[in-house]
Amino acid sequence: MSSRGRLVLVASLALALCLSLLGPIGAARAQSPAPVAAALSWLRSQQAADGTFGSSTAATIEATLAAAAAGEDIATWRATGGASLADALGAAADAYATDGATTGKLLTAAVAAGLDPRALGGIDLVARLQSYGEKGAFSDTALGQAWAILGLGAASEVIPPGAVERLVSFQQPGGGWEGGPGWGVDSNTTALAVQALISAGVPKTSPALVAAADYLSRQVAPAGGMVYSSDWGDAADANSTAYGIQALRALGLDPDGAAWSRAGRTQTQALVGFQIAGGALEWQPGQGANLMATAQAVPALMGVVYPVRPSDDAAPEPVALGAGQPETGVLVGNRAGAHALYRVAHPGAGREVAIVVATPRAHPLILVGFGFDVYDEAGRRLGGGRLTPDTTEHVLRFARTSATPAVWTVQVYHYVEGTTLPFRIAVDGLDTADAGEAPSGG
């Protein structure tokens, strides 16, 4: 292979790792990759003063699942001077949660966002959902039954006898599920059913799930991504691709493996391909910004599988970096993203401050999953380490000037499973007089 070919290979692997090898939700999850950060920024701009999205509780729930999947605090999601996303969910709870489907979906979102599902807007969603499930029959549709099971799973409640059997009974010849009787099978309902069954403890090798995987394999579009239903055409859409990625991950399959790639594009690359300027995703190319497509893409890009449960692990306290001796560390790579956090106080005054991370020289396929990102106090990514020429070490550097004092968070990450990398991190451009926390600023 030529040197140019090797560089293309490494770049492609880097993209796949950065976008797809992210772990389950939790306070200690790695920061969002750039496409997710852009999508979340656009979503925030769509929030109404009452805290809702798209004048719809269903869309508001999707935005909640997106924010939660990215590890964000939904109490901070509010339009200027308006109600928060948490407020909006509480206000809508009683009127929205009227059956197994709606209650299960709202319960799933509430738990994902860290809200109390037994006291959301004065409603005990767990008890209400359980009241709809006589003998495990929460809904007359596969879609409703799936959301009910996901909701109970999110709340760590016992799935009643008969619930799984009922969902399996809705499976159609060919392995897929249809949202409701006579609607026709589709990949979206199938993806939710798969996640619901796995959350209920159904083995991935069960006949129902093996058939579901086979059905999903027939929904891969010729140009990459997933179609809503191959009975309706072969053009992928963002929503179906996102749900498909989640289902494949739940099944223990790699959505970015060769078996699920077409025309040189992985499922993740196909999903990112729906993103347009401004951060929103289109349902299909040329359709324009789509709220639901953007929201549903975020959990898939974050590697999240439903139901989402917040981690009990506390986020690590960042280590303060200043002038003087560098800090050293060791990261053992894993698919969830091993990482270490550091804090840097930029003094402002137009000074250039640089973050420098160095590791021993290693195989380039190791380093495609290693690096660092720098974030401002609002969580916006300022940039990441760029490889600089060095004959003895791999050196990554990020530099920026600032007119005003600022505090940066630096996240060193390592995604390559089972590989160990020691590293050294230092700050250039500070002196001992800069010690201490800088005040908030740009």
C-alpha positions in Angstrom: 0.0 0.0 0.0 1.3 3.5 -0.8 2.1 6.0 1.9 -0.9 8.0 0.7 -3.1 5.0 1.0 -1.9 4.3 4.5 -2.8 7.9 5.5 -6.3 7.6 4.1 -6.7 4.3 6.0 -5.6 5.8 9.3 -7.8 8.9 8.7 -10.8 6.7 8.0 -10.2 4.6 11.1 -9.8 7.7 13.2 -13.2 9.0 12.0 -14.9 5.7 12.8 -13.3 5.5 16.2 -14.1 9.0 17.2 -17.7 8.8 16.0 -18.7 5.3 16.9 -16.7 3.8 19.7 -18.4 5.6 22.4 -19.8 3.9 25.5 -23.0 3.9 27.4 -24.4 7.0 29.0 -22.9 8.2 32.3 -21.3 11.2 34.0 -17.9 10.0 33.1 -18.6 9.5 29.4 -16.2 11.1 26.9 -17.2 14.5 25.5 -19.4 14.6 22.4 -17.8 14.2 19.0 -18.0 17.2 16.8 -21.2 16.1 14.8 -23.0 15.6 18.1 -21.9 18.9 19.5 -23.2 20.7 16.4 -26.5 18.8 16.5 -27.0 19.6 20.2 -26.2 23.3 19.5 -28.9 23.4 16.8 -31.4 21.6 19.0 -31.0 24.1 21.7 -31.8 26.9 19.3 -35.2 25.2 18.6 -36.4 25.3 22.2 -39.5 27.4 22.9 -40.1 29.6 25.9 -42.2 27.0 27.5 -39.4 24.5 27.3 -40.9 22.4 24.6 -39.6 21.4 21.1 -41.7 21.5 18.0 -44.9 22.3 19.9 -45.1 18.5 20.7 -44.5 16.4 23.8 -43.2 13.6 21.6 -40.6 15.9 20.0 -39.7 17.2 23.5 -39.1 13.7 24.7 -36.8 13.0 21.7 -34.8 16.2 22.6 -34.6 14.9 26.1 -33.2 11.5 25.0 -30.7 13.3 22.8 -29.5 15.6 25.6 -29.4 12.7 28.1 -27.4 10.5 25.7 -24.8 13.2 25.4 -24.6 13.4 29.2 -26.1 16.9 29.4 -28.1 18.3 32.4 -31.5 19.0 31.0 -32.2 21.5 33.7 -29.8 23.8 31.9 -31.7 23.4 28.6 -34.0 26.5 28.4 -34.6 29.4 26.1 -33.5 32.7 27.6 -35.8 33.5 30.4 -38.0 30.5 29.7 -38.9 27.1 31.2 -36.4 24.3 31.2 -36.7 21.0 29.4 -37.3 19.3 32.8 -40.1 21.8 33.4 -41.7 21.0 30.1 -41.7 17.3 30.8 -43.3 17.7 34.2 -46.0 20.0 32.8 -46.9 17.6 30.1 -46.7 14.3 32.1 -50.3 13.9 33.1 -51.9 14.8 29.8 -49.4 12.8 27.7 -49.0 9.6 29.7 -52.4 8.1 28.8 -51.5 4.6 27.7 -48.7 2.0 27.7 -46.9 3.6 24.7 -46.8 7.2 25.8 -46.2 6.4 29.5 -43.4 4.0 28.6 -41.7 6.5 26.3 -42.0 9.4 28.8 -40.7 7.1 31.6 -37.7 6.1 29.4 -36.8 9.8 28.9 -37.4 10.8 32.5 -35.0 8.1 33.8 -32.4 8.9 31.1 -32.5 12.5 32.1 -32.0 11.7 35.8 -35.5 12.9 36.8 -37.6 11.1 39.4 -40.0 8.9 37.4 -42.3 8.5 40.4 -42.8 12.2 40.8 -42.7 13.8 37.4 -45.2 16.7 37.4 -46.8 15.0 40.4 -47.3 11.7 38.5 -45.9 8.3 39.4 -45.1 7.1 35.9 -44.0 3.7 37.1 -47.3 3.0 38.8 -49.3 4.4 35.9 -47.5 2.3 33.4 -47.9 -0.8 35.5 -51.7 -0.1 35.7 -51.9 -0.5 31.9 -50.2 -3.9 31.8 -52.7 -6.6 32.7 -50.9 -9.9 32.3 -48.1 -8.0 30.5 -50.3 -6.7 27.7 -49.4 -3.0 27.8 -50.5 -2.2 24.2 -52.3 -3.5 21.2 -49.4 -2.5 19.0 -45.8 -3.6 18.8 -44.6 0.0 19.1 -46.5 0.6 22.3 -45.5 -2.7 23.8 -41.8 -2.0 23.0 -41.9 1.4 24.7 -43.6 0.0 27.7 -40.9 -2.6 28.2 -38.2 -0.1 27.7 -39.8 2.2 30.3 -39.9 -0.5 32.9 -36.4 -1.5 32.0 -35.2 2.1 32.4 -36.8 2.2 35.9 -35.2 -1.2 36.8 -38.7 -2.6 37.4 -39.6 -6.3 36.9 -41.0 -7.0 33.4 -44.2 -8.8 34.1 -44.8 -12.3 32.7 -46.3 -12.2 29.3 -44.9 -8.9 28.2 -42.0 -10.4 26.2 -44.2 -13.1 24.7 -46.7 -10.4 23.6 -44.0 -8.4 21.9 -42.6 -11.5 20.2 -46.1 -12.4 19.0 -46.3 -9.1 17.1 -43.2 -10.2 15.0 -44.1 -10.6 11.3 -42.9 -13.2 8.8 -39.5 -12.1 7.6 -38.3 -11.0 11.1 -39.6 -7.4 11.3 -42.2 -5.7 13.4 -44.9 -3.2 12.3 -45.8 -0.2 14.4 -49.5 -1.1 14.4 -51.7 -3.8 12.7 -51.7 -3.4 9.0 -49.1 -0.7 8.9 -46.5 -2.9 7.3 -43.1 -3.9 8.8 -40.5 -1.2 9.2 -36.9 -0.9 10.5 -37.7 1.7 13.1 -40.3 -0.4 15.0 -38.0 -3.4 14.6 -35.1 -1.5 16.1 -37.1 -0.5 19.2 -38.5 -4.1 19.6 -35.0 -5.4 19.5 -33.8 -3.1 22.2 -36.9 -3.8 24.3 -36.4 -7.6 24.1 -32.7 -7.4 24.9 -33.4 -5.1 27.9 -35.9 -7.7 29.1 -33.2 -10.3 29.1 -34.0 -12.2 25.9 -30.8 -13.8 24.6 -29.3 -12.4 21.4 -29.3 -15.9 20.0 -33.0 -16.3 20.4 -34.9 -17.1 17.1 -36.8 -13.8 17.3 -33.6 -11.7 17.5 -31.8 -13.7 15.0 -34.7 -13.2 12.6 -34.7 -9.5 13.5 -31.0 -9.1 12.6 -31.6 -10.8 9.3 -34.5 -8.4 8.6 -32.3 -5.4 9.4 -29.6 -6.7 7.1 -32.2 -6.4 4.2 -32.9 -2.8 5.2 -29.3 -1.5 4.4 -29.5 1.0 1.6 -27.3 0.4 -1.5 -25.7 3.8 -0.8 -25.2 3.2 2.9 -27.5 3.8 5.9 -30.8 2.2 6.6 -34.2 2.5 4.8 -37.5 2.8 6.6 -38.8 -0.2 4.8 -37.3 -2.0 1.7 -40.9 -2.5 0.6 -41.1 1.3 0.0 -37.8 1.9 -1.7 -34.1 1.8 -1.2 -33.3 5.4 -0.1 -31.9 5.7 3.4 -33.1 8.3 5.9 -31.5 9.7 9.1 -34.1 8.4 11.5 -34.0 4.8 10.3 -30.2 4.9 10.1 -30.0 6.1 13.7 -32.4 3.5 15.1 -30.7 0.8 13.1 -27.4 1.7 14.6 -28.9 1.4 18.1 -30.4 -2.0 17.3 -27.2 -3.4 15.9 -25.3 -2.3 19.0 -27.9 -3.9 21.2 -27.4 -7.1 19.3 -23.7 -6.9 19.8 -23.1 -6.2 16.1 -20.7 -3.6 14.7 -22.7 -1.0 12.7 -19.5 0.2 11.2 -18.3 -3.3 10.2 -18.0 -4.5 6.6 -21.3 -6.5 6.8 -23.3 -3.3 7.4 -21.4 -0.9 5.1 -22.3 -0.1 1.5 -20.6 2.0 -1.2 -17.6 2.5 1.0 -19.7 4.1 3.8 -20.3 2.7 7.3 -23.6 3.2 9.0 -22.1 6.0 11.2 -20.7 7.7 8.2 -24.0 7.5 6.4 -25.7 9.0 9.4 -23.3 11.9 9.7 -23.8 12.4 5.9 -27.3 13.7 6.7 -25.9 16.6 8.7 -26.1 20.0 7.1 -24.7 23.5 7.8 -25.8 24.7 11.2 -25.7 21.2 12.8 -29.2 19.9 12.1 -29.8 16.7 10.2 -32.1 16.2 7.3 -34.5 13.3 7.1 -33.2 12.8 3.6 -30.9 15.0 1.5 -32.6 18.1 0.2 -35.4 18.0 2.8 -33.9 20.7 5.1 -33.4 20.7 8.9 -35.5 18.2 10.7 -36.0 18.3 14.5 -36.8 14.6 15.0 -34.0 13.4 12.7 -31.5 15.6 14.6 -32.6 14.4 18.0 -32.7 10.8 17.1 -29.3 10.9 15.6 -27.6 11.9 18.8 -28.1 8.7 20.8 -26.9 6.6 17.9 -23.7 8.8 17.4 -23.0 8.5 21.1 -23.2 4.7 21.0 -26.3 4.7 23.3 -28.7 1.8 23.4 -32.2 2.1 25.0 -33.1 2.1 27.8 -30.7 4.7 29.0 -29.8 4.8 32.7 -27.6 7.5 34.2 -24.4 6.3 35.7 -23.9 6.3 39.4 -20.2 7.0 38.9 -19.2 10.5 39.8 -17.4 12.5 37.2 -13.6 12.7 37.9 -12.4 16.1 39.2 -10.2 17.7 36.6 -6.5 18.0 37.6 -5.3 21.7 37.6 -2.4 22.3 35.2 -0.1 25.3 35.5 3.4 26.5 34.9 6.1 24.1 36.1 6.5 20.3 35.9 4.2 18.4 33.5 1.7 15.8 34.7 2.0 12.2 33.7 -0.7 9.6 33.2 -1.6 6.2 31.7 -4.7 5.3 29.9 -5.8 1.7 29.1 -8.0 2.0 26.0 -11.5 0.7 25.8 -14.5 1.1 23.5 -16.3 3.3 26.0 -13.4 5.8 25.9 -10.9 5.8 28.7 -10.1 9.4 29.6 -8.4 11.9 32.0 -9.5 15.5 32.6 -7.4 18.5 33.3 -8.2 22.2 33.9 -6.2 25.1 32.6 -6.6 28.8 33.6 -5.9 31.0 30.6 -4.8 34.4 31.8 -6.1 36.3 28.8 -4.3 39.5 27.8 -3.9 38.2 24.2 -1.4 35.6 25.4 -1.0 32.3 23.5 -1.4 29.3 25.7 -0.6 25.8 24.4 -1.6 22.3 25.6 1.1 19.7 24.7 0.5 16.0 25.1 3.3 13.5 24.3 3.4 9.7 24.2 6.1 7.2 23.3 6.2 6.5 19.6 3.7 3.8 18.8 2.0 2.1 15.9 -0.2 4.7 14.1 -3.3 2.4 14.4 -3.0 2.8 18.2 -2.9 6.6 17.9 -6.0 7.0 15.8 -7.9 6.3 19.0 -5.7 8.5 21.2 -5.8 12.3 21.5 -7.2 15.2 23.4 -9.9 17.9 23.1 -10.2 21.3 24.7 -13.6 22.7 25.8 -14.6 26.1 27.2 -16.7 26.7 30.3 -20.0 26.3 28.3 -18.9 22.9 27.0 -18.1 24.1 23.5 -15.2 22.3 21.8 -12.5 24.7 21.0 -10.3 22.2 19.2 -8.1 19.2 19.6 -4.5 18.2 19.6 -2.8 18.1 16.3 0.1 15.8 15.6 3.4 17.8 15.3 6.7 16.4 13.8 9.0 14.8 16.3 11.5 12.0 15.9 11.4 10.6 19.4 7.8 11.0 20.6 4.3 11.4 19.3 3.4 15.0 20.2 0.0 16.5 20.0 -0.5 20.3 20.4 -3.3 22.8 20.7 -2.7 26.5 21.0 -5.0 29.5 21.3 -4.9 33.2 22.2 -7.6 34.8 24.4 -8.2 38.5 25.1 -10.0 37.7 28.3 -9.3 35.2 31.1 -10.9 31.8 30.6 -10.9 28.3 32.0 -10.4 25.3 29.7 -11.2 21.7 30.3 -8.8 19.3 28.6 -9.9 15.7 28.0 -7.2 13.2 27.0 -8.9 10.1 25.6 -8.0 6.6 24.4 -10.5 4.3 22.6 -8.4 1.4 21.3 -9.5 -1.6 23.3 -6.8 -3.3 25.5 -3.9 -1.0 24.6 -2.0 0.9 27.2 -0.5 4.3 26.5 1.5 6.4 29.0 1.4 10.2 28.3 2.7 13.5 29.5 0.7 16.7 29.5 2.1 20.2 29.9 1.1 23.8 29.4 3.2 26.3 27.5 2.6 30.0 27.8 2.0 30.3 31.5 4.3 31.5 34.3 4.1 31.1 38.1 2.1 34.3 38.4 -0.7 32.7 36.5 -1.4 30.1 39.2 -4.9 29.8 40.3 -8.4 29.8 38.8 -9.1 32.4 36.1 -12.5 34.2 36.3 -15.2 33.2 33.9 -14.8 34.7 30.4 -14.3 34.0 26.7 
